[in-house]
Amino acid sequence: MKPHDQQILFIAVICIFAGIIACLIINSSMAQAATAQPGATETHDTLYQVSTINALLQSVYDGTTPISEVRKHGDTAIGTIDGLDGELIAVDGDYYVIRSDGVAYPLEDTTTTPFVTATFFEPDITTHAEHTANISQFEEQLEGGLPSANMVYAIRIVGPFDYVKTRSIPKQSRPYPKLAEAVKEQNVFEFYNVSGTIVGFWSPEFINGLNVPGYHIHFITDDRNAGGHVLDLRMTGRDIEVDITPDLYVVLPTEGDFYHVNLTEDLSSALESVEKN
């Protein structure tokens, strides 16, 4: 073989070898990217959340995440939908919204949400509540059965209930009012000796601004016809299933009002009036 031909062969071998190395690097990078995709490390002990409660208080009501995506992260959920059009609840993977007429409507996958919290409910402990005359007694008995005040918990209670008082807010139109104003239009519903399910979350105080500290619970009847955001509650001798959810996965909107709203203000007082009244 002539020296010139040897040189060409050597260059060709080097090129082939370099190509193989490049392919290996690309494939390795793609594999790493695949394992790093959002949701890949989620477990059933993860609380999935879209946006923040302070953004909702500041009238960020446009939906950003479709229900089809939320379903991937939980079979139990509470929140609202685009335009603040009612109270979202998911039980056993079935998603509903209770609109301001008090009626529960199944949610389409294409419906979007501006704020939701969801998880795959798998109870870790069960605590028991004796007779509770009101929502404050419920909270006391719930907190008395929690192993730590520094964790997030998903909760589920299956009725019957002596009494449940709920609310739902009508869909809002632009220019959107703050949530403390929108809630003044709420419709209130009362249920006596009703069978149904309450689901929601209990969060520690340090989560203020991100989510609702303390309890945040929604209700739906067994026939899946009615429900809402729970304002008051009476029940006798009910078990409370508790799912410890130590992992938190928050998805922030990447466009719209969220980009420009001021989220540094302390809205604790506004949140208290909105959630409890």
Sine and cosine of phi, psi and omega as CSV:
sin_phi,cos_phi,sin_psi,cos_psi,sin_omega,cos_omega
0.00,0.00,0.71,-0.71,-0.02,-1.00
-0.95,0.30,0.47,-0.89,0.01,-1.00
-0.82,0.57,-0.63,0.78,-0.01,-1.00
-0.89,0.45,-0.68,0.73,0.01,-1.00
-0.91,0.41,-0.61,0.79,0.04,-1.00
-0.88,0.47,-0.63,0.78,0.00,-1.00
-0.90,0.43,-0.67,0.74,0.01,-1.00
-0.90,0.44,-0.68,0.73,0.00,-1.00
-0.89,0.46,-0.67,0.74,0.00,-1.00
-0.88,0.47,-0.69,0.72,0.02,-1.00
-0.89,0.45,-0.64,0.77,-0.01,-1.00
-0.90,0.44,-0.68,0.73,0.01,-1.00
-0.89,0.46,-0.69,0.73,0.01,-1.00
-0.87,0.49,-0.68,0.74,0.00,-1.00
-0.89,0.45,-0.69,0.72,0.01,-1.00
-0.89,0.46,-0.70,0.71,-0.01,-1.00
-0.88,0.47,-0.67,0.74,0.01,-1.00
-0.90,0.44,-0.61,0.79,0.02,-1.00
-0.90,0.43,-0.66,0.76,0.02,-1.00
-0.89,0.45,-0.71,0.70,0.01,-1.00
-0.87,0.49,-0.67,0.74,-0.01,-1.00
-0.88,0.47,-0.67,0.75,0.01,-1.00
-0.89,0.45,-0.66,0.75,0.01,-1.00
-0.90,0.44,-0.66,0.75,0.01,-1.00
-0.90,0.43,-0.70,0.71,0.00,-1.00
-0.89,0.46,-0.72,0.70,0.00,-1.00
-0.89,0.46,-0.64,0.77,0.03,-1.00
-0.90,0.43,-0.67,0.74,0.01,-1.00
-0.90,0.44,-0.65,0.76,0.01,-1.00
-0.90,0.43,-0.63,0.78,0.01,-1.00
-0.91,0.42,-0.66,0.75,0.03,-1.00
-0.91,0.42,-0.65,0.76,0.02,-1.00
-0.89,0.45,-0.63,0.77,-0.01,-1.00
-0.90,0.44,-0.65,0.76,-0.02,-1.00
-0.97,0.25,-0.27,0.96,-0.03,-1.00
-0.99,-0.12,0.04,1.00,-0.02,-1.00
-0.90,0.43,0.54,-0.84,0.02,-1.00
-0.81,0.58,0.70,-0.71,0.05,-1.00
1.00,-0.07,-0.29,0.96,-0.07,-1.00
-0.91,0.40,-0.52,0.86,-0.02,-1.00
-0.98,-0.19,0.10,1.00,0.02,-1.00
-0.93,0.36,0.54,-0.84,0.12,-0.99
-0.83,-0.55,0.03,-1.00,0.06,-1.00
-0.96,0.28,-0.03,1.00,0.10,-0.99
-0.99,-0.16,0.37,0.93,-0.02,-1.00
-0.97,-0.23,0.73,-0.69,0.17,-0.98
-1.00,-0.04,0.91,-0.43,0.02,-1.00
-1.00,-0.08,0.74,-0.67,-0.05,-1.00
-0.66,-0.75,0.66,-0.75,0.11,-0.99
-0.97,-0.26,0.82,-0.57,0.04,-1.00
0.90,0.43,-0.32,-0.95,-0.03,-1.00
-0.74,-0.67,0.36,-0.93,0.01,-1.00
-0.92,0.39,-0.54,0.84,0.04,-1.00
-0.92,0.40,-0.55,0.83,0.07,-1.00
-0.90,0.43,-0.65,0.76,0.04,-1.00
-0.91,0.41,-0.65,0.76,0.05,-1.00
-0.87,0.49,-0.50,0.87,-0.02,-1.00
-1.00,-0.06,0.38,0.93,0.13,-0.99
0.93,0.36,0.55,0.84,0.15,-0.99
-1.00,0.02,1.00,0.03,-0.17,-0.98
-0.96,-0.29,-0.17,0.98,-0.04,-1.00
-0.95,0.32,0.76,-0.65,0.00,-1.00
-0.92,0.40,0.63,-0.78,-0.01,-1.00
-0.83,-0.56,-0.41,0.91,-0.09,-1.00
-0.85,-0.52,0.81,-0.59,0.00,-1.00
-0.95,0.31,0.46,-0.89,0.03,-1.00
-0.87,0.50,-0.51,0.86,0.04,-1.00
-0.84,0.53,-0.57,0.82,0.03,-1.00
-0.97,0.24,-0.65,0.76,-0.01,-1.00
-0.88,0.48,-0.63,0.78,0.00,-1.00
-0.84,0.55,-0.51,0.86,-0.01,-1.00
-0.92,0.38,-0.30,0.96,-0.13,-0.99
-0.91,-0.41,-0.01,1.00,0.02,-1.00
0.00,-1.00,0.50,-0.87,0.10,-0.99
-0.96,-0.27,-0.01,1.00,0.02,-1.00
-0.73,-0.68,0.79,-0.61,-0.10,-0.99
-0.36,-0.93,0.38,-0.92,0.19,-0.98
-0.63,-0.78,0.41,-0.91,0.00,-1.00
0.27,-0.96,-0.59,-0.81,0.06,-1.00
-0.55,-0.83,-0.01,-1.00,0.01,-1.00
-0.81,-0.58,0.02,-1.00,-0.11,-0.99
-0.74,0.68,0.77,-0.63,0.02,-1.00
0.98,0.20,0.20,0.98,-0.04,-1.00
0.89,0.45,0.61,0.79,-0.13,-0.99
-1.00,0.06,0.87,0.50,0.10,-1.00
0.95,-0.33,-0.06,-1.00,-0.08,-1.00
-0.95,-0.30,0.89,-0.46,-0.01,-1.00
-0.99,0.13,0.65,-0.76,0.12,-0.99
-0.55,-0.84,0.65,-0.76,0.11,-0.99
-0.81,-0.59,0.76,-0.65,0.04,-1.00
-0.74,-0.67,0.80,-0.60,0.01,-1.00
0.82,0.58,0.57,0.82,0.06,-1.00
1.00,0.08,-0.07,1.00,0.03,-1.00
-0.99,-0.12,0.85,-0.53,-0.08,-1.00
-0.98,-0.20,0.74,-0.67,0.00,-1.00
-0.71,-0.70,0.31,-0.95,0.22,-0.97
-0.78,-0.63,0.74,-0.67,0.10,-1.00
-0.99,-0.12,0.94,-0.33,-0.05,-1.00
-0.99,0.13,-0.01,-1.00,-0.12,-0.99
-0.93,0.38,-0.17,0.99,0.12,-0.99
-1.00,0.07,0.00,1.00,0.03,-1.00
1.00,0.09,-0.01,1.00,-0.06,-1.00
-1.00,-0.05,0.64,-0.77,0.05,-1.00
-1.00,0.00,0.80,-0.60,0.00,-1.00
-0.89,-0.46,0.74,-0.67,0.10,-1.00
-0.87,0.49,0.62,-0.78,-0.03,-1.00
-1.00,-0.05,0.69,-0.72,0.11,-0.99
-0.98,0.21,0.47,-0.88,0.02,-1.00
-0.88,0.47,-0.44,0.90,-0.05,-1.00
-0.99,0.13,-0.23,0.97,0.06,-1.00
-0.88,0.48,0.62,-0.79,-0.02,-1.00
-0.93,-0.36,0.38,-0.93,-0.01,-1.00
-0.80,-0.59,0.65,-0.76,0.11,-0.99
-1.00,-0.01,-0.29,0.96,-0.01,-1.00
-0.36,-0.93,0.81,-0.59,0.02,-1.00
-0.39,-0.92,0.52,-0.85,0.19,-0.98
-0.82,-0.57,0.68,-0.73,-0.11,-0.99
-0.53,-0.85,0.41,-0.91,0.11,-0.99
-0.35,-0.94,0.29,-0.96,0.18,-0.98
-1.00,0.04,0.93,-0.38,-0.15,-0.99
-0.98,0.21,0.89,-0.46,0.08,-1.00
-0.68,-0.74,0.99,-0.14,-0.14,-0.99
-0.87,0.50,0.70,-0.71,0.06,-1.00
-0.99,-0.14,-0.58,0.82,0.00,-1.00
-0.64,-0.77,0.31,-0.95,0.10,-1.00
-0.79,-0.62,0.82,-0.57,0.08,-1.00
-0.93,-0.37,0.32,-0.95,-0.10,-0.99
-0.87,-0.49,0.70,-0.71,0.07,-1.00
-0.93,-0.37,0.84,-0.55,0.11,-0.99
-0.97,0.24,-0.34,-0.94,-0.04,-1.00
-0.87,0.50,0.81,-0.59,0.09,-1.00
-0.90,-0.44,0.85,-0.52,-0.06,-1.00
-0.99,0.12,-0.31,0.95,-0.02,-1.00
-0.33,-0.94,0.03,-1.00,-0.08,-1.00
-0.92,0.38,-0.50,0.87,0.02,-1.00
-0.92,0.40,-0.67,0.74,0.05,-1.00
-0.91,0.41,-0.59,0.81,0.08,-1.00
-0.86,0.51,-0.73,0.68,-0.03,-1.00
-0.89,0.46,-0.65,0.76,0.01,-1.00
-0.88,0.48,-0.72,0.69,-0.02,-1.00
-0.94,0.34,-0.58,0.82,0.06,-1.00
-0.89,0.46,-0.78,0.62,-0.05,-1.00
-0.91,0.43,-0.50,0.87,0.03,-1.00
-0.92,0.40,-0.36,0.93,-0.01,-1.00
-0.98,-0.19,0.02,1.00,-0.01,-1.00
-1.00,0.05,0.67,-0.74,-0.07,-1.00
-0.95,0.30,-0.35,0.94,-0.02,-1.00
-0.45,-0.90,0.56,-0.83,0.06,-1.00
-1.00,0.02,0.12,0.99,-0.08,-1.00
-0.90,-0.43,0.27,0.96,0.00,-1.00
-0.88,-0.47,0.27,-0.96,0.14,-0.99
-0.98,-0.20,0.68,-0.73,-0.04,-1.00
-0.78,-0.63,0.67,-0.74,0.24,-0.97
-1.00,-0.03,0.63,-0.77,-0.04,-1.00
-0.77,-0.64,0.48,-0.88,0.01,-1.00
-0.55,-0.84,0.75,-0.66,0.04,-1.00
-0.76,-0.65,0.80,-0.60,0.04,-1.00
-0.97,-0.22,0.79,-0.62,-0.04,-1.00
-0.93,0.37,-0.16,-0.99,0.36,0.93
-0.98,0.19,0.35,-0.94,0.03,-1.00
-0.86,-0.50,0.58,-0.81,0.05,-1.00
-0.92,0.38,-0.62,0.78,-0.08,-1.00
-0.32,-0.95,0.69,-0.72,0.12,-0.99
-0.69,-0.72,0.77,-0.63,0.06,-1.00
-0.92,-0.38,0.82,-0.58,-0.05,-1.00
-0.79,-0.61,0.15,-0.99,0.08,-1.00
-0.59,-0.81,0.32,-0.95,0.18,-0.98
-0.53,-0.85,0.52,-0.85,-0.08,-1.00
-0.96,-0.29,0.68,-0.73,0.04,-1.00
-0.90,0.44,0.43,-0.90,0.05,-1.00
-0.86,0.51,0.68,-0.74,-0.05,-1.00
-0.99,-0.14,0.44,-0.90,0.02,-1.00
-0.86,-0.50,0.46,-0.89,0.05,-1.00
-0.95,0.32,0.55,-0.83,-0.04,1.00
-0.95,0.31,0.79,-0.61,-0.10,-1.00
-0.92,0.40,0.72,-0.69,0.15,-0.99
-0.98,0.20,0.32,-0.95,0.13,-0.99
-0.89,0.45,0.41,-0.91,-0.07,-1.00
-0.87,0.49,-0.57,0.82,0.02,-1.00
-0.89,0.46,-0.45,0.89,0.08,-1.00
-1.00,0.08,-0.68,0.74,-0.02,-1.00
-0.87,0.49,-0.57,0.82,-0.06,-1.00
-0.93,0.37,-0.29,0.96,0.05,-1.00
-0.92,0.38,-0.29,0.96,0.04,-1.00
-1.00,-0.06,0.09,1.00,-0.10,-0.99
-0.88,0.48,0.53,-0.85,0.17,-0.99
-0.98,-0.22,0.68,-0.74,-0.08,-1.00
-0.94,-0.35,0.64,-0.76,-0.04,-1.00
-0.77,-0.64,0.61,-0.79,-0.02,-1.00
-0.83,-0.55,0.70,-0.71,-0.02,-1.00
-0.82,-0.57,0.75,-0.66,0.02,-1.00
-0.90,-0.45,0.69,-0.72,0.01,-1.00
0.73,0.69,0.85,0.53,-0.15,-0.99
-0.93,-0.38,0.62,-0.79,0.11,-0.99
-0.99,-0.12,0.69,-0.72,-0.01,-1.00
0.05,-1.00,-0.21,-0.98,-0.04,-1.00
-0.73,-0.68,0.69,-0.72,0.12,-0.99
-0.95,-0.33,0.78,-0.63,0.11,-0.99
-0.75,-0.67,0.41,-0.91,0.03,-1.00
0.17,-0.99,-0.40,-0.91,-0.11,-0.99
-0.63,-0.78,0.48,-0.88,0.18,-0.98
-0.87,-0.49,0.78,-0.63,-0.06,-1.00
-0.80,-0.60,0.50,-0.86,0.01,-1.00
-0.95,0.31,0.27,-0.96,-0.06,-1.00
-0.88,0.48,-0.54,0.84,-0.09,-1.00
-0.94,0.33,-0.11,0.99,0.02,-1.00
-1.00,0.04,0.02,1.00,-0.01,-1.00
-0.80,0.60,0.72,-0.69,-0.05,-1.00
0.99,-0.14,-0.59,0.81,0.05,-1.00
-1.00,0.05,-0.73,0.69,0.04,-1.00
-0.60,-0.80,-0.19,-0.98,-0.07,-1.00
-1.00,-0.02,0.90,-0.43,0.09,-1.00
-0.91,0.42,0.54,-0.84,-0.07,-1.00
0.98,0.18,-0.45,-0.89,-0.06,-1.00
-1.00,0.06,0.49,-0.87,0.16,-0.99
-0.55,-0.83,0.95,-0.32,-0.16,-0.99
-0.74,-0.68,0.54,-0.84,0.08,-1.00
-0.83,-0.55,0.33,-0.95,-0.10,-1.00
-0.74,-0.67,0.57,-0.82,0.16,-0.99
-0.60,-0.80,0.62,-0.78,-0.02,-1.00
-0.96,0.29,0.33,-0.95,-0.01,-1.00
-0.87,0.50,-0.55,0.84,0.00,-1.00
-0.99,0.14,0.01,1.00,0.05,-1.00
0.87,0.50,0.60,0.80,-0.02,-1.00
-0.95,-0.31,-0.35,0.94,-0.12,-0.99
-0.43,-0.90,0.17,-0.98,0.02,-1.00
0.33,-0.94,-0.62,-0.78,0.04,-1.00
0.65,-0.76,-0.11,-0.99,0.07,-1.00
-0.96,0.27,0.80,-0.60,-0.12,-0.99
-0.98,0.20,0.82,-0.57,0.06,-1.00
-0.97,-0.24,-0.55,0.84,0.00,-1.00
-0.49,-0.87,0.34,-0.94,-0.17,-0.99
-0.36,-0.93,0.70,-0.71,0.18,-0.98
-0.76,-0.65,0.73,-0.68,0.01,-1.00
-0.44,-0.90,0.32,-0.95,-0.05,-1.00
-0.78,-0.63,0.85,-0.53,0.12,-0.99
0.82,0.57,0.84,0.54,-0.02,-1.00
-0.92,-0.39,0.61,-0.79,0.13,-0.99
-0.99,0.15,0.62,-0.78,0.08,-1.00
-0.91,-0.41,0.92,-0.40,0.06,-1.00
-0.99,0.15,0.71,-0.71,-0.09,-1.00
-0.80,-0.60,0.79,-0.62,0.04,-1.00
-0.92,-0.38,0.91,-0.41,0.02,-1.00
-0.97,0.26,0.83,-0.56,-0.06,-1.00
-0.83,-0.55,1.00,0.09,-0.09,-1.00
-0.97,0.25,-0.28,0.96,-0.03,-1.00
-0.99,-0.16,0.69,-0.72,-0.02,-1.00
-0.84,-0.54,0.81,-0.58,-0.03,-1.00
-0.81,-0.59,0.95,-0.30,-0.09,-1.00
-0.95,-0.33,0.78,-0.63,0.05,-1.00
-0.95,-0.30,0.90,-0.43,0.00,-1.00
-1.00,-0.06,0.64,-0.76,0.05,-1.00
-0.86,0.51,0.58,-0.82,-0.04,-1.00
-0.96,-0.29,0.19,0.98,0.01,-1.00
-0.34,-0.94,0.06,-1.00,0.10,-0.99
0.98,0.21,-0.39,-0.92,-0.11,-0.99
-0.88,0.48,-0.48,0.88,-0.05,-1.00
-0.86,0.51,-0.54,0.84,-0.05,-1.00
-0.91,0.42,-0.41,0.91,-0.18,-0.98
-0.89,-0.45,-0.16,0.99,-0.08,-1.00
-0.97,0.26,0.53,-0.85,0.05,-1.00
-0.99,0.11,0.91,-0.41,-0.03,-1.00
-0.94,-0.33,0.29,0.96,-0.02,-1.00
-1.00,-0.08,-0.21,0.98,-0.05,-1.00
-0.95,0.30,0.59,-0.81,0.08,-1.00
-0.98,0.18,0.93,-0.37,-0.07,-1.00
-0.94,-0.35,0.44,0.90,-0.07,-1.00
-0.86,0.51,-0.69,0.73,-0.03,-1.00
-0.92,0.40,-0.67,0.74,0.02,-1.00
-0.90,0.44,-0.65,0.76,0.01,-1.00
-0.90,0.43,-0.66,0.75,0.01,-1.00
-0.87,0.50,-0.70,0.71,-0.02,-1.00
-0.94,0.35,-0.56,0.83,-0.02,-1.00
-0.96,0.29,-0.69,0.73,-0.13,-0.99
-0.99,0.14,-0.51,0.86,-0.17,-0.99
-0.96,-0.27,-0.20,0.98,-0.09,-1.00
-0.91,-0.41,0.00,0.00,0.00,0.00
